[in-house]
Amino acid sequence: MDEAHLISALYNIFYYSAVVLVPPLLLATIIAFVVGLFQAVTQIQEQTLPQTIKIMVIGFMLIAFGHTLTAPLYTTSDEIFSRFHEYSK
């Protein structure tokens, strides 16, 4: 197996890892902003409120869309490991 194919496979792994990580991080940022704004307006000083809401929302998102987010990463990883014997010379 040539190096170009291996580099392409590794690039795909990095890309699909970013696809899995970016939506939860973006959602956590938006939730933190909204809850922080709500706390500032209502003067609620509860420190665990943002973390609890973020954990619940991100957990729900991963339960609802986890398969869709991780499917490309799984197939690429499966392809790399099924062709693992071709990488050594």
ChimeraX commands (.cxc) that place a marker at each C-alpha (Angstrom):
marker #1 position 0.00,0.00,0.00 radius 0.5
marker #1 position 1.36,3.39,-0.91 radius 0.5
marker #1 position 1.76,6.23,1.55 radius 0.5
marker #1 position -0.76,8.44,-0.23 radius 0.5
marker #1 position -3.62,6.06,0.55 radius 0.5
marker #1 position -2.57,5.78,4.19 radius 0.5
marker #1 position -2.31,9.56,4.52 radius 0.5
marker #1 position -5.73,9.93,2.90 radius 0.5
marker #1 position -7.22,7.43,5.36 radius 0.5
marker #1 position -5.67,9.26,8.33 radius 0.5
marker #1 position -6.95,12.59,7.01 radius 0.5
marker #1 position -10.45,11.08,6.83 radius 0.5
marker #1 position -10.15,9.90,10.44 radius 0.5
marker #1 position -9.19,13.41,11.60 radius 0.5
marker #1 position -11.96,14.98,9.53 radius 0.5
marker #1 position -14.68,12.64,10.78 radius 0.5
marker #1 position -13.44,13.07,14.35 radius 0.5
marker #1 position -13.98,16.80,13.96 radius 0.5
marker #1 position -17.45,16.12,12.54 radius 0.5
marker #1 position -18.27,14.13,15.69 radius 0.5
marker #1 position -16.84,16.73,18.09 radius 0.5
marker #1 position -17.93,20.06,16.63 radius 0.5
marker #1 position -21.76,19.80,17.01 radius 0.5
marker #1 position -21.69,19.01,20.76 radius 0.5
marker #1 position -19.11,21.76,21.37 radius 0.5
marker #1 position -21.12,24.27,19.38 radius 0.5
marker #1 position -24.29,23.28,21.21 radius 0.5
marker #1 position -22.54,23.57,24.59 radius 0.5
marker #1 position -21.31,27.05,23.69 radius 0.5
marker #1 position -24.77,28.22,22.64 radius 0.5
marker #1 position -26.41,26.71,25.75 radius 0.5
marker #1 position -23.79,28.31,28.03 radius 0.5
marker #1 position -24.42,31.70,26.43 radius 0.5
marker #1 position -28.20,31.44,26.72 radius 0.5
marker #1 position -28.12,30.18,30.33 radius 0.5
marker #1 position -25.53,32.81,31.28 radius 0.5
marker #1 position -27.69,35.52,29.76 radius 0.5
marker #1 position -30.73,34.15,31.60 radius 0.5
marker #1 position -28.78,34.11,34.87 radius 0.5
marker #1 position -27.59,37.66,34.36 radius 0.5
marker #1 position -31.07,38.96,33.63 radius 0.5
marker #1 position -32.75,37.15,36.53 radius 0.5
marker #1 position -29.77,37.45,38.91 radius 0.5
marker #1 position -29.82,33.71,39.67 radius 0.5
marker #1 position -26.42,32.83,41.12 radius 0.5
marker #1 position -26.68,29.03,40.89 radius 0.5
marker #1 position -23.34,27.70,39.62 radius 0.5
marker #1 position -24.44,24.18,38.74 radius 0.5
marker #1 position -27.33,25.26,36.53 radius 0.5
marker #1 position -25.33,25.75,33.29 radius 0.5
marker #1 position -23.44,22.47,33.68 radius 0.5
marker #1 position -26.59,20.49,34.39 radius 0.5
marker #1 position -28.44,21.91,31.41 radius 0.5
marker #1 position -25.44,21.41,29.10 radius 0.5
marker #1 position -24.98,17.78,30.18 radius 0.5
marker #1 position -28.67,17.03,29.65 radius 0.5
marker #1 position -28.86,18.72,26.23 radius 0.5
marker #1 position -25.61,17.21,24.94 radius 0.5
marker #1 position -26.62,13.78,26.26 radius 0.5
marker #1 position -29.95,14.03,24.47 radius 0.5
marker #1 position -28.23,15.16,21.28 radius 0.5
marker #1 position -25.78,12.25,21.39 radius 0.5
marker #1 position -28.60,9.79,22.03 radius 0.5
marker #1 position -30.69,11.23,19.19 radius 0.5
marker #1 position -27.96,11.87,16.60 radius 0.5
marker #1 position -25.01,9.78,17.81 radius 0.5
marker #1 position -25.37,7.11,15.17 radius 0.5
marker #1 position -25.55,9.68,12.38 radius 0.5
marker #1 position -22.49,11.53,13.68 radius 0.5
marker #1 position -20.31,8.46,14.25 radius 0.5
marker #1 position -21.25,6.35,11.20 radius 0.5
marker #1 position -18.60,7.83,8.83 radius 0.5
marker #1 position -15.92,7.55,11.51 radius 0.5
marker #1 position -16.86,3.92,12.14 radius 0.5
marker #1 position -16.77,2.96,8.45 radius 0.5
marker #1 position -13.42,4.65,7.89 radius 0.5
marker #1 position -11.93,2.99,10.97 radius 0.5
marker #1 position -13.32,-0.36,9.86 radius 0.5
marker #1 position -11.76,0.10,6.42 radius 0.5
marker #1 position -8.36,0.93,7.93 radius 0.5
marker #1 position -8.39,-2.04,10.29 radius 0.5
marker #1 position -9.65,-4.48,7.64 radius 0.5
marker #1 position -6.77,-3.47,5.35 radius 0.5
marker #1 position -4.22,-3.35,8.16 radius 0.5
marker #1 position -2.21,-6.24,6.74 radius 0.5
marker #1 position -1.53,-4.21,3.58 radius 0.5
marker #1 position 0.17,-1.35,5.45 radius 0.5
marker #1 position 3.27,-3.25,6.51 radius 0.5
marker #1 position 6.03,-3.93,4.02 radius 0.5
marker link #1:1,2 radius 0.2
marker link #1:2,3 radius 0.2
marker link #1:3,4 radius 0.2
marker link #1:4,5 radius 0.2
marker link #1:5,6 radius 0.2
marker link #1:6,7 radius 0.2
marker link #1:7,8 radius 0.2
marker link #1:8,9 radius 0.2
marker link #1:9,10 radius 0.2
marker link #1:10,11 radius 0.2
marker link #1:11,12 radius 0.2
marker link #1:12,13 radius 0.2
marker link #1:13,14 radius 0.2
marker link #1:14,15 radius 0.2
marker link #1:15,16 radius 0.2
marker link #1:16,17 radius 0.2
marker link #1:17,18 radius 0.2
marker link #1:18,19 radius 0.2
marker link #1:19,20 radius 0.2
marker link #1:20,21 radius 0.2
marker link #1:21,22 radius 0.2
marker link #1:22,23 radius 0.2
marker link #1:23,24 radius 0.2
marker link #1:24,25 radius 0.2
marker link #1:25,26 radius 0.2
marker link #1:26,27 radius 0.2
marker link #1:27,28 radius 0.2
marker link #1:28,29 radius 0.2
marker link #1:29,30 radius 0.2
marker link #1:30,31 radius 0.2
marker link #1:31,32 radius 0.2
marker link #1:32,33 radius 0.2
marker link #1:33,34 radius 0.2
marker link #1:34,35 radius 0.2
marker link #1:35,36 radius 0.2
marker link #1:36,37 radius 0.2
marker link #1:37,38 radius 0.2
marker link #1:38,39 radius 0.2
marker link #1:39,40 radius 0.2
marker link #1:40,41 radius 0.2
marker link #1:41,42 radius 0.2
marker link #1:42,43 radius 0.2
marker link #1:43,44 radius 0.2
marker link #1:44,45 radius 0.2
marker link #1:45,46 radius 0.2
marker link #1:46,47 radius 0.2
marker link #1:47,48 radius 0.2
marker link #1:48,49 radius 0.2
marker link #1:49,50 radius 0.2
marker link #1:50,51 radius 0.2
marker link #1:51,52 radius 0.2
marker link #1:52,53 radius 0.2
marker link #1:53,54 radius 0.2
marker link #1:54,55 radius 0.2
marker link #1:55,56 radius 0.2
marker link #1:56,57 radius 0.2
marker link #1:57,58 radius 0.2
marker link #1:58,59 radius 0.2
marker link #1:59,60 radius 0.2
marker link #1:60,61 radius 0.2
marker link #1:61,62 radius 0.2
marker link #1:62,63 radius 0.2
marker link #1:63,64 radius 0.2
marker link #1:64,65 radius 0.2
marker link #1:65,66 radius 0.2
marker link #1:66,67 radius 0.2
marker link #1:67,68 radius 0.2
marker link #1:68,69 radius 0.2
marker link #1:69,70 radius 0.2
marker link #1:70,71 radius 0.2
marker link #1:71,72 radius 0.2
marker link #1:72,73 radius 0.2
marker link #1:73,74 radius 0.2
marker link #1:74,75 radius 0.2
marker link #1:75,76 radius 0.2
marker link #1:76,77 radius 0.2
marker link #1:77,78 radius 0.2
marker link #1:78,79 radius 0.2
marker link #1:79,80 radius 0.2
marker link #1:80,81 radius 0.2
marker link #1:81,82 radius 0.2
marker link #1:82,83 radius 0.2
marker link #1:83,84 radius 0.2
marker link #1:84,85 radius 0.2
marker link #1:85,86 radius 0.2
marker link #1:86,87 radius 0.2
marker link #1:87,88 radius 0.2
marker link #1:88,89 radius 0.2
view
